[in-house]
Amino acid sequence: MSPIISPSELKSFPTGNLIILDARTGKDVAGNYLEKHIKGALFIDLDKDLAEIGEDAAFGGRHPLPSIEKFAETLSNLGISEDSHIVVYDDKNASNAAARAWWMLKSFGFEKVQVLNGGMQAAEKEGIEFSSGKEEVKKVPLMKKDHWFLPVSKLEEVENELKNTSATVIDVRDAYRYRGESEPIDLVAGHIPGAINIPFSENLDENGFFLKPEILKEKYNKWLENKPEHLIIHCGSGVTACHTILALDYAGFKIPNLYVGSWSEWSRREGKEIAKDI
């Protein structure tokens, strides 16, 4: 199954076991959801449902993964069961929490999970029905899993892989952040020494839709030529990195490792070298 679903496909999708998740982020995002969302969509919160934010971002970053047990409770409360077909959207071309939700659902073991291409804006243009207020949710029995199924890398592993030149570490943040010109979110500007920069925006066309799989495959093969095949993807806090992981999966590549702590962890960890290209 393709990890991407078009607005037209979603519009004609039979309801049945379909669960739509609204993963928008931002100020008063819960209020924005209540004001307007795709009809039937349920709200999933980046900070509360897709992360378990700790006291010190130097250990885990700004958006550490929640325990798999806590995520199982979230799924139960959203009425998501083993046979659910899940479609996730946000309003940032899937570059934010929609991709993170997709990664977590895949890592939990779901196969029928897709991200809406073009996000909320494309759904509106397609004429998909919208609604407001709360949606009725029927809680389902808890699904028990004891580990995440997709590969992750910790800070020490990233450091060792770079030292041994045994992995390609991709930083998907905007180029100006990677170069260290300025840093709008984290405390320090720059990048992990040895990481290469392929901004997640390179996965999209001029209209904010994912490039076709064959184009993505050609582009990444060119970018990664003569580099280690083992890939570790990171961003600021392990969220937009999932956009590139989604793009790579869409293009037919093996799903790479996610460095969840990302720059928010590395840049805060005492003694870690900071690189700048300015």
MIZA-634490 format. One record per atom (N, C-alpha, C): residue number from 1; atom name; x, y, z. Coordinates in steps of 0.2 Angstrom, whole numbers. Layout:
! MIZA-634490
num; atomo; u; v; w
NUM; CA; X; Y; Z
...
//
This chain:
! MIZA-634490
num; atomo; u; v; w
1; N; 4; -6; 0
1; CA; 0; 0; 0
1; C; 4; 6; 0
2; N; 3; 11; -4
2; CA; 6; 17; -4
2; C; 5; 21; 2
3; N; 11; 24; 5
3; CA; 10; 28; 11
3; C; 7; 35; 10
4; N; 5; 36; 4
4; CA; 2; 43; 2
4; C; -5; 41; -1
5; N; -10; 45; 1
5; CA; -16; 45; -2
5; C; -18; 52; -5
6; N; -21; 52; -11
6; CA; -23; 59; -14
6; C; -29; 61; -11
7; N; -31; 67; -12
7; CA; -37; 70; -9
7; C; -43; 66; -13
8; N; -42; 65; -20
8; CA; -48; 62; -24
8; C; -49; 55; -21
9; N; -44; 51; -20
9; CA; -44; 45; -17
9; C; -48; 45; -10
10; N; -46; 49; -6
10; CA; -49; 50; 1
10; C; -57; 51; 0
11; N; -58; 56; -5
11; CA; -65; 58; -6
11; C; -70; 52; -8
12; N; -67; 47; -12
12; CA; -71; 42; -14
12; C; -70; 35; -10
13; N; -66; 36; -4
13; CA; -64; 30; 0
13; C; -71; 28; 4
14; N; -72; 22; 4
14; CA; -78; 19; 8
14; C; -76; 20; 16
15; N; -81; 22; 19
15; CA; -80; 24; 26
15; C; -78; 18; 30
16; N; -82; 13; 31
16; CA; -81; 6; 34
16; C; -76; 7; 40
17; N; -70; 4; 40
17; CA; -65; 5; 45
17; C; -61; 10; 45
18; N; -62; 16; 41
18; CA; -58; 21; 40
18; C; -58; 26; 46
19; N; -52; 27; 48
19; CA; -51; 32; 54
19; C; -46; 38; 51
20; N; -49; 44; 51
20; CA; -45; 50; 49
20; C; -43; 54; 55
21; N; -36; 55; 55
21; CA; -33; 59; 61
21; C; -31; 66; 58
22; N; -33; 71; 62
22; CA; -31; 78; 61
22; C; -25; 79; 66
23; N; -19; 80; 62
23; CA; -13; 81; 66
23; C; -10; 88; 66
24; N; -14; 93; 65
24; CA; -12; 100; 64
24; C; -8; 102; 71
25; N; -4; 106; 70
25; CA; 0; 109; 76
25; C; -1; 117; 76
26; N; 1; 120; 81
26; CA; 1; 127; 81
26; C; -2; 130; 87
27; N; -3; 137; 87
27; CA; -7; 140; 93
27; C; -14; 138; 93
28; N; -17; 136; 99
28; CA; -24; 134; 100
28; C; -26; 129; 94
29; N; -22; 124; 93
29; CA; -23; 119; 88
29; C; -30; 115; 90
30; N; -31; 114; 96
30; CA; -37; 110; 98
30; C; -43; 115; 96
31; N; -43; 121; 97
31; CA; -48; 125; 96
31; C; -49; 126; 88
32; N; -44; 126; 84
32; CA; -44; 126; 77
32; C; -48; 120; 74
33; N; -46; 114; 78
33; CA; -49; 108; 76
33; C; -57; 108; 77
34; N; -59; 111; 83
34; CA; -66; 111; 84
34; C; -70; 116; 79
35; N; -66; 121; 77
35; CA; -69; 126; 72
35; C; -70; 123; 65
36; N; -65; 119; 63
36; CA; -66; 116; 56
36; C; -61; 110; 56
37; N; -63; 105; 53
37; CA; -59; 99; 52
37; C; -63; 94; 46
38; N; -59; 90; 43
38; CA; -62; 85; 39
38; C; -68; 81; 43
39; N; -73; 80; 40
39; CA; -79; 77; 43
39; C; -77; 70; 45
40; N; -78; 69; 52
40; CA; -76; 62; 55
40; C; -69; 62; 57
41; N; -65; 67; 56
41; CA; -58; 67; 58
41; C; -58; 68; 66
42; N; -53; 64; 69
42; CA; -52; 64; 76
42; C; -45; 68; 77
43; N; -45; 72; 82
43; CA; -39; 76; 83
43; C; -33; 72; 87
44; N; -27; 72; 85
44; CA; -22; 69; 88
44; C; -16; 75; 89
45; N; -14; 75; 96
45; CA; -10; 81; 98
45; C; -2; 79; 98
46; N; 2; 83; 94
46; CA; 9; 81; 94
46; C; 12; 81; 101
47; N; 11; 86; 105
47; CA; 14; 87; 111
47; C; 12; 82; 116
48; N; 5; 80; 116
48; CA; 2; 75; 121
48; C; 2; 68; 119
49; N; 0; 67; 112
49; CA; -1; 60; 110
49; C; 5; 57; 106
50; N; 9; 61; 103
50; CA; 14; 59; 98
50; C; 21; 60; 101
51; N; 21; 62; 107
51; CA; 27; 64; 111
51; C; 26; 63; 118
52; N; 31; 62; 122
52; CA; 31; 63; 129
52; C; 37; 67; 132
53; N; 35; 74; 132
53; CA; 40; 79; 133
53; C; 43; 79; 140
54; N; 50; 78; 140
54; CA; 53; 78; 147
54; C; 55; 84; 149
55; N; 59; 84; 155
55; CA; 61; 90; 158
55; C; 67; 93; 155
56; N; 71; 89; 152
56; CA; 78; 92; 149
56; C; 78; 89; 142
57; N; 78; 94; 137
57; CA; 78; 92; 130
57; C; 85; 89; 128
58; N; 90; 90; 132
58; CA; 97; 87; 131
58; C; 97; 80; 131
59; N; 92; 77; 134
59; CA; 91; 70; 134
59; C; 84; 68; 131
60; N; 84; 67; 125
60; CA; 78; 65; 121
60; C; 76; 70; 116
61; N; 78; 76; 117
61; CA; 76; 81; 112
61; C; 69; 84; 114
62; N; 66; 89; 110
62; CA; 60; 92; 112
62; C; 54; 88; 111
63; N; 54; 82; 107
63; CA; 48; 78; 106
63; C; 50; 71; 106
64; N; 52; 68; 112
64; CA; 54; 61; 113
64; C; 48; 57; 112
65; N; 49; 51; 109
65; CA; 43; 46; 108
65; C; 40; 45; 115
66; N; 33; 44; 115
66; CA; 30; 42; 121
66; C; 32; 34; 122
67; N; 30; 31; 128
67; CA; 31; 24; 129
67; C; 26; 21; 124
68; N; 28; 15; 122
68; CA; 23; 11; 117
68; C; 16; 10; 121
69; N; 17; 9; 127
69; CA; 11; 8; 131
69; C; 6; 14; 131
70; N; 9; 20; 132
70; CA; 5; 26; 132
70; C; 2; 27; 125
71; N; 6; 26; 120
71; CA; 3; 26; 113
71; C; -3; 22; 112
72; N; -2; 16; 114
72; CA; -7; 11; 114
72; C; -14; 13; 117
73; N; -13; 17; 123
73; CA; -19; 20; 126
73; C; -22; 25; 121
74; N; -18; 29; 118
74; CA; -20; 34; 114
74; C; -24; 31; 108
75; N; -22; 26; 105
75; CA; -25; 23; 100
75; C; -32; 20; 102
76; N; -32; 17; 108
76; CA; -38; 14; 110
76; C; -43; 19; 111
77; N; -41; 25; 114
77; CA; -46; 31; 115
77; C; -48; 34; 109
78; N; -44; 33; 103
78; CA; -47; 36; 97
78; C; -51; 30; 93
79; N; -52; 25; 96
79; CA; -56; 19; 92
79; C; -52; 16; 87
80; N; -45; 16; 87
80; CA; -41; 13; 82
80; C; -40; 6; 84
81; N; -41; 1; 79
81; CA; -40; -6; 81
81; C; -36; -9; 75
82; N; -34; -16; 76
82; CA; -30; -19; 71
82; C; -32; -18; 64
83; N; -38; -18; 63
83; CA; -41; -18; 56
83; C; -42; -11; 53
84; N; -41; -6; 57
84; CA; -42; 1; 55
84; C; -38; 3; 49
85; N; -41; 7; 44
85; CA; -37; 10; 39
85; C; -36; 17; 41
86; N; -30; 20; 42
86; CA; -29; 26; 45
86; C; -26; 31; 40
87; N; -30; 37; 39
87; CA; -27; 42; 35
87; C; -26; 48; 40
88; N; -20; 51; 39
88; CA; -18; 57; 43
88; C; -16; 63; 39
89; N; -18; 69; 42
89; CA; -17; 75; 38
89; C; -15; 80; 43
90; N; -11; 85; 40
90; CA; -10; 91; 44
90; C; -11; 97; 39
91; N; -9; 103; 41
91; CA; -10; 109; 36
91; C; -3; 111; 34
92; N; 2; 107; 34
92; CA; 9; 109; 32
92; C; 12; 104; 27
93; N; 8; 102; 23
93; CA; 11; 97; 17
93; C; 13; 91; 20
94; N; 10; 89; 26
94; CA; 13; 82; 29
94; C; 20; 83; 32
95; N; 22; 89; 32
95; CA; 29; 90; 34
95; C; 30; 90; 42
96; N; 24; 90; 45
96; CA; 24; 91; 53
96; C; 22; 85; 56
97; N; 17; 85; 60
97; CA; 14; 80; 64
97; C; 11; 74; 60
98; N; 8; 75; 54
98; CA; 5; 70; 50
98; C; 11; 65; 49
99; N; 17; 67; 46
99; CA; 22; 62; 45
99; C; 24; 58; 51
100; N; 25; 62; 57
100; CA; 27; 59; 63
100; C; 21; 54; 65
101; N; 15; 55; 65
101; CA; 10; 50; 66
101; C; 10; 44; 62
102; N; 11; 45; 55
102; CA; 12; 40; 51
102; C; 18; 35; 53
103; N; 24; 38; 55
103; CA; 29; 34; 57
103; C; 28; 30; 63
104; N; 24; 33; 68
104; CA; 23; 30; 74
104; C; 18; 24; 73
105; N; 13; 26; 69
105; CA; 8; 20; 68
105; C; 11; 14; 64
106; N; 16; 16; 59
106; CA; 19; 11; 56
106; C; 24; 7; 61
107; N; 27; 11; 65
107; CA; 31; 8; 70
107; C; 28; 4; 75
108; N; 21; 5; 76
108; CA; 17; 1; 81
108; C; 15; -5; 77
109; N; 15; -6; 71
109; CA; 14; -12; 67
109; C; 8; -11; 62
110; N; 5; -5; 61
110; CA; 0; -4; 56
110; C; 3; -4; 49
111; N; -1; -8; 45
111; CA; 1; -8; 38
111; C; -4; -3; 34
112; N; -10; -2; 36
112; CA; -15; 2; 32
112; C; -15; 9; 35
113; N; -10; 12; 34
113; CA; -9; 19; 36
113; C; -6; 24; 31
114; N; -10; 29; 29
114; CA; -8; 34; 24
114; C; -8; 41; 26
115; N; -4; 45; 23
115; CA; -4; 52; 24
115; C; -7; 56; 18
116; N; -12; 61; 19
116; CA; -15; 64; 14
116; C; -11; 69; 10
117; N; -10; 68; 4
117; CA; -5; 72; 0
117; C; -8; 79; -1
118; N; -4; 84; 1
118; CA; -7; 91; 0
118; C; -10; 93; 7
119; N; -12; 89; 11
119; CA; -15; 91; 17
119; C; -21; 94; 17
120; N; -23; 98; 22
120; CA; -30; 100; 23
120; C; -32; 105; 18
121; N; -27; 109; 15
121; CA; -28; 114; 10
121; C; -31; 110; 4
122; N; -27; 105; 2
122; CA; -29; 101; -4
122; C; -36; 97; -3
123; N; -37; 95; 3
123; CA; -44; 92; 4
123; C; -49; 97; 3
124; N; -48; 103; 5
124; CA; -53; 109; 4
124; C; -54; 110; -4
125; N; -49; 110; -7
125; CA; -49; 111; -15
125; C; -53; 106; -18
126; N; -52; 100; -16
126; CA; -55; 94; -19
126; C; -62; 93; -17
127; N; -65; 97; -12
127; CA; -72; 97; -11
127; C; -74; 92; -5
128; N; -69; 90; -2
128; CA; -70; 85; 4
128; C; -74; 88; 9
129; N; -79; 85; 12
129; CA; -83; 88; 17
129; C; -80; 89; 23
130; N; -81; 95; 26
130; CA; -78; 97; 32
130; C; -84; 98; 37
131; N; -82; 98; 44
131; CA; -87; 98; 49
131; C; -84; 103; 55
132; N; -87; 103; 60
132; CA; -85; 107; 66
132; C; -87; 103; 73
133; N; -84; 105; 78
133; CA; -86; 102; 85
133; C; -83; 96; 86
134; N; -85; 92; 91
134; CA; -82; 86; 93
134; C; -85; 80; 88
135; N; -81; 75; 87
135; CA; -84; 69; 84
135; C; -85; 63; 89
136; N; -89; 59; 87
136; CA; -91; 54; 92
136; C; -85; 48; 91
137; N; -83; 46; 97
137; CA; -77; 41; 97
137; C; -80; 35; 101
138; N; -79; 29; 98
138; CA; -80; 23; 102
138; C; -74; 20; 104
139; N; -72; 20; 110
139; CA; -66; 17; 113
139; C; -66; 9; 111
140; N; -60; 7; 109
140; CA; -59; 0; 108
140; C; -54; -3; 113
141; N; -54; -10; 113
141; CA; -49; -13; 118
141; C; -42; -11; 116
142; N; -38; -12; 121
142; CA; -31; -10; 121
142; C; -27; -15; 117
143; N; -23; -12; 112
143; CA; -18; -17; 108
143; C; -11; -17; 112
144; N; -9; -23; 113
144; CA; -3; -23; 117
144; C; 3; -25; 112
145; N; 8; -20; 113
145; CA; 15; -21; 109
145; C; 20; -20; 114
146; N; 26; -23; 113
146; CA; 31; -22; 118
146; C; 37; -18; 115
147; N; 37; -16; 109
147; CA; 42; -12; 106
147; C; 40; -9; 100
148; N; 44; -3; 98
148; CA; 43; 0; 91
148; C; 46; -4; 86
149; N; 43; -5; 80
149; CA; 46; -10; 75
149; C; 50; -6; 70
150; N; 50; 0; 69
150; CA; 54; 4; 65
150; C; 61; 6; 68
151; N; 66; 6; 64
151; CA; 73; 8; 68
151; C; 74; 15; 70
152; N; 77; 16; 76
152; CA; 78; 22; 78
152; C; 86; 22; 80
153; N; 89; 28; 80
153; CA; 96; 29; 83
153; C; 96; 34; 88
154; N; 100; 32; 93
154; CA; 101; 37; 99
154; C; 108; 41; 97
155; N; 108; 46; 101
155; CA; 114; 51; 100
155; C; 121; 47; 100
156; N; 122; 43; 104
156; CA; 128; 39; 104
156; C; 130; 35; 98
157; N; 124; 32; 95
157; CA; 125; 28; 89
157; C; 126; 33; 83
158; N; 123; 39; 83
158; CA; 124; 43; 78
158; C; 131; 46; 78
159; N; 134; 47; 84
159; CA; 141; 49; 84
159; C; 146; 44; 82
160; N; 144; 38; 84
160; CA; 149; 32; 82
160; C; 148; 31; 75
161; N; 142; 31; 72
161; CA; 142; 30; 65
161; C; 146; 35; 60
162; N; 145; 41; 63
162; CA; 149; 46; 59
162; C; 156; 46; 60
163; N; 158; 44; 66
163; CA; 166; 43; 67
163; C; 168; 37; 63
164; N; 164; 32; 62
164; CA; 167; 26; 58
164; C; 165; 27; 51
165; N; 162; 32; 49
165; CA; 159; 33; 42
165; C; 155; 27; 39
166; N; 151; 25; 44
166; CA; 147; 19; 42
166; C; 140; 20; 41
167; N; 138; 27; 41
167; CA; 131; 29; 40
167; C; 131; 36; 37
168; N; 126; 37; 33
168; CA; 125; 44; 30
168; C; 119; 47; 35
169; N; 121; 52; 38
169; CA; 116; 56; 42
169; C; 114; 62; 38
170; N; 107; 62; 38
170; CA; 104; 67; 34
170; C; 100; 72; 38
171; N; 102; 78; 38
171; CA; 98; 84; 42
171; C; 93; 87; 37
172; N; 87; 86; 39
172; CA; 81; 89; 34
172; C; 79; 96; 35
173; N; 82; 99; 40
173; CA; 80; 106; 41
173; C; 82; 111; 35
174; N; 79; 117; 36
174; CA; 80; 122; 30
174; C; 88; 123; 30
175; N; 90; 125; 24
175; CA; 97; 125; 23
175; C; 100; 131; 28
176; N; 97; 136; 29
176; CA; 100; 142; 33
176; C; 101; 139; 40
177; N; 96; 135; 43
177; CA; 97; 132; 49
177; C; 103; 127; 50
178; N; 104; 123; 45
178; CA; 109; 119; 44
178; C; 116; 122; 44
179; N; 116; 128; 40
179; CA; 122; 131; 39
179; C; 124; 135; 46
180; N; 119; 136; 50
180; CA; 121; 140; 56
180; C; 120; 147; 56
181; N; 116; 150; 50
181; CA; 115; 157; 50
181; C; 111; 160; 55
182; N; 105; 156; 57
182; CA; 101; 158; 62
182; C; 97; 151; 65
183; N; 94; 152; 71
183; CA; 91; 146; 73
183; C; 84; 148; 77
184; N; 78; 147; 73
184; CA; 72; 150; 76
184; C; 69; 146; 82
185; N; 71; 140; 83
185; CA; 68; 136; 88
185; C; 73; 134; 94
186; N; 78; 131; 92
186; CA; 83; 128; 97
186; C; 88; 133; 99
187; N; 92; 132; 104
187; CA; 96; 137; 107
187; C; 102; 138; 104
188; N; 105; 134; 99
188; CA; 111; 135; 96
188; C; 110; 134; 89
189; N; 113; 138; 84
189; CA; 113; 137; 77
189; C; 119; 132; 75
190; N; 118; 129; 69
190; CA; 123; 124; 67
190; C; 120; 118; 65
191; N; 125; 113; 64
191; CA; 123; 106; 63
191; C; 128; 101; 66
192; N; 126; 95; 65
192; CA; 130; 89; 68
192; C; 136; 88; 63
193; N; 142; 89; 65
193; CA; 148; 88; 60
193; C; 147; 81; 57
194; N; 148; 82; 50
194; CA; 147; 76; 46
194; C; 140; 74; 43
195; N; 135; 77; 46
195; CA; 129; 77; 43
195; C; 128; 81; 36
196; N; 124; 78; 32
196; CA; 123; 82; 25
196; C; 116; 85; 26
197; N; 115; 90; 22
197; CA; 108; 93; 22
197; C; 104; 92; 16
198; N; 98; 89; 16
198; CA; 93; 88; 11
198; C; 87; 90; 14
199; N; 85; 97; 13
199; CA; 79; 99; 16
199; C; 73; 95; 14
200; N; 68; 94; 19
200; CA; 62; 90; 18
200; C; 58; 93; 12
201; N; 59; 100; 11
201; CA; 55; 103; 6
201; C; 57; 101; -1
202; N; 63; 98; -2
202; CA; 65; 95; -8
202; C; 60; 89; -10
203; N; 56; 86; -5
203; CA; 52; 81; -7
203; C; 46; 83; -10
204; N; 44; 89; -11
204; CA; 38; 92; -13
204; C; 39; 96; -20
205; N; 33; 96; -24
205; CA; 33; 100; -30
205; C; 31; 107; -28
206; N; 30; 112; -33
206; CA; 29; 119; -32
206; C; 22; 120; -29
207; N; 18; 115; -29
207; CA; 11; 115; -26
207; C; 10; 112; -19
208; N; 16; 110; -17
208; CA; 16; 107; -10
208; C; 14; 99; -10
209; N; 14; 96; -16
209; CA; 12; 89; -16
209; C; 19; 85; -16
210; N; 19; 79; -14
210; CA; 25; 75; -14
210; C; 26; 74; -22
211; N; 33; 74; -23
211; CA; 35; 72; -30
211; C; 33; 65; -31
212; N; 33; 63; -38
212; CA; 31; 56; -39
212; C; 37; 52; -37
213; N; 35; 45; -35
213; CA; 40; 41; -32
213; C; 46; 40; -37
214; N; 45; 40; -43
214; CA; 51; 39; -48
214; C; 56; 45; -48
215; N; 53; 51; -47
215; CA; 57; 57; -47
215; C; 61; 57; -40
216; N; 57; 55; -35
216; CA; 60; 55; -28
216; C; 66; 50; -28
217; N; 65; 44; -31
217; CA; 70; 39; -31
217; C; 76; 42; -35
218; N; 75; 45; -41
218; CA; 81; 47; -45
218; C; 85; 53; -41
219; N; 81; 57; -38
219; CA; 84; 63; -34
219; C; 89; 60; -28
220; N; 86; 55; -24
220; CA; 89; 53; -18
220; C; 95; 48; -20
221; N; 94; 45; -26
221; CA; 100; 41; -28
221; C; 106; 45; -30
222; N; 104; 51; -33
222; CA; 110; 56; -35
222; C; 113; 59; -29
223; N; 109; 61; -24
223; CA; 111; 64; -18
223; C; 116; 59; -14
224; N; 114; 53; -14
224; CA; 117; 48; -10
224; C; 122; 44; -13
225; N; 124; 46; -19
225; CA; 129; 42; -23
225; C; 136; 42; -20
226; N; 139; 36; -19
226; CA; 145; 35; -16
226; C; 145; 37; -8
227; N; 139; 37; -5
227; CA; 139; 38; 2
227; C; 136; 31; 5
228; N; 138; 30; 12
228; CA; 136; 24; 15
228; C; 128; 23; 14
229; N; 126; 17; 13
229; CA; 119; 15; 12
229; C; 115; 16; 18
230; N; 118; 15; 24
230; CA; 114; 15; 30
230; C; 113; 22; 31
231; N; 106; 24; 32
231; CA; 104; 31; 33
231; C; 101; 32; 40
232; N; 103; 38; 42
232; CA; 100; 40; 49
232; C; 97; 47; 47
233; N; 91; 48; 48
233; CA; 87; 55; 47
233; C; 86; 58; 53
234; N; 87; 65; 53
234; CA; 85; 69; 59
234; C; 83; 76; 56
235; N; 81; 80; 61
235; CA; 78; 87; 60
235; C; 80; 91; 66
236; N; 75; 94; 68
236; CA; 75; 98; 75
236; C; 73; 94; 81
237; N; 68; 90; 80
237; CA; 66; 86; 86
237; C; 62; 80; 84
238; N; 64; 77; 78
238; CA; 61; 71; 76
238; C; 54; 71; 73
239; N; 52; 76; 71
239; CA; 45; 77; 68
239; C; 46; 78; 61
240; N; 49; 83; 58
240; CA; 49; 84; 51
240; C; 54; 79; 47
241; N; 58; 76; 51
241; CA; 62; 70; 49
241; C; 58; 65; 46
242; N; 52; 64; 49
242; CA; 48; 58; 47
242; C; 45; 60; 40
243; N; 45; 66; 38
243; CA; 43; 68; 31
243; C; 47; 65; 26
244; N; 54; 65; 27
244; CA; 59; 62; 23
244; C; 58; 55; 23
245; N; 57; 52; 29
245; CA; 57; 45; 29
245; C; 51; 43; 25
246; N; 45; 46; 26
246; CA; 39; 45; 22
246; C; 41; 45; 15
247; N; 44; 50; 12
247; CA; 46; 51; 5
247; C; 50; 46; 3
248; N; 55; 43; 7
248; CA; 59; 38; 5
248; C; 55; 31; 4
249; N; 51; 30; 9
249; CA; 47; 24; 9
249; C; 42; 25; 2
250; N; 40; 30; 1
250; CA; 35; 32; -5
250; C; 39; 30; -11
251; N; 46; 32; -11
251; CA; 50; 31; -17
251; C; 53; 24; -18
252; N; 51; 19; -13
252; CA; 53; 12; -13
252; C; 60; 11; -10
253; N; 62; 15; -6
253; CA; 68; 14; -2
253; C; 67; 10; 5
254; N; 71; 7; 7
254; CA; 71; 4; 14
254; C; 70; 10; 19
255; N; 65; 9; 24
255; CA; 64; 14; 29
255; C; 70; 15; 33
256; N; 73; 21; 33
256; CA; 79; 22; 37
256; C; 78; 23; 44
257; N; 84; 24; 48
257; CA; 83; 25; 55
257; C; 81; 32; 56
258; N; 77; 33; 62
258; CA; 75; 40; 64
258; C; 79; 42; 70
259; N; 83; 47; 70
259; CA; 86; 50; 76
259; C; 81; 55; 79
260; N; 78; 52; 84
260; CA; 72; 56; 87
260; C; 74; 62; 91
261; N; 80; 62; 95
261; CA; 82; 68; 98
261; C; 84; 73; 94
262; N; 87; 72; 88
262; CA; 89; 76; 83
262; C; 93; 82; 85
263; N; 93; 88; 82
263; CA; 97; 94; 84
263; C; 95; 96; 90
264; N; 89; 96; 93
264; CA; 87; 99; 99
264; C; 90; 95; 105
265; N; 92; 89; 104
265; CA; 96; 85; 109
265; C; 103; 86; 108
266; N; 106; 85; 102
266; CA; 113; 86; 101
266; C; 116; 93; 103
267; N; 112; 98; 101
267; CA; 114; 105; 102
267; C; 114; 107; 109
268; N; 110; 103; 113
268; CA; 110; 104; 121
268; C; 115; 100; 125
269; N; 117; 95; 122
269; CA; 121; 90; 125
269; C; 128; 92; 126
270; N; 130; 93; 133
270; CA; 137; 95; 134
270; C; 142; 92; 131
271; N; 147; 95; 128
271; CA; 153; 93; 125
271; C; 152; 90; 117
272; N; 146; 91; 115
272; CA; 145; 89; 108
272; C; 147; 95; 103
273; N; 151; 93; 98
273; CA; 154; 98; 93
273; C; 148; 101; 89
274; N; 149; 107; 87
274; CA; 144; 110; 83
274; C; 147; 113; 77
275; N; 145; 111; 71
275; CA; 148; 113; 65
275; C; 143; 119; 61
276; N; 147; 123; 58
276; CA; 143; 129; 54
276; C; 147; 130; 48
277; N; 143; 132; 43
277; CA; 145; 133; 36
277; C; 144; 140; 34
278; N; 146; 145; 38
278; CA; 146; 152; 36
278; C; 152; 155; 38
//
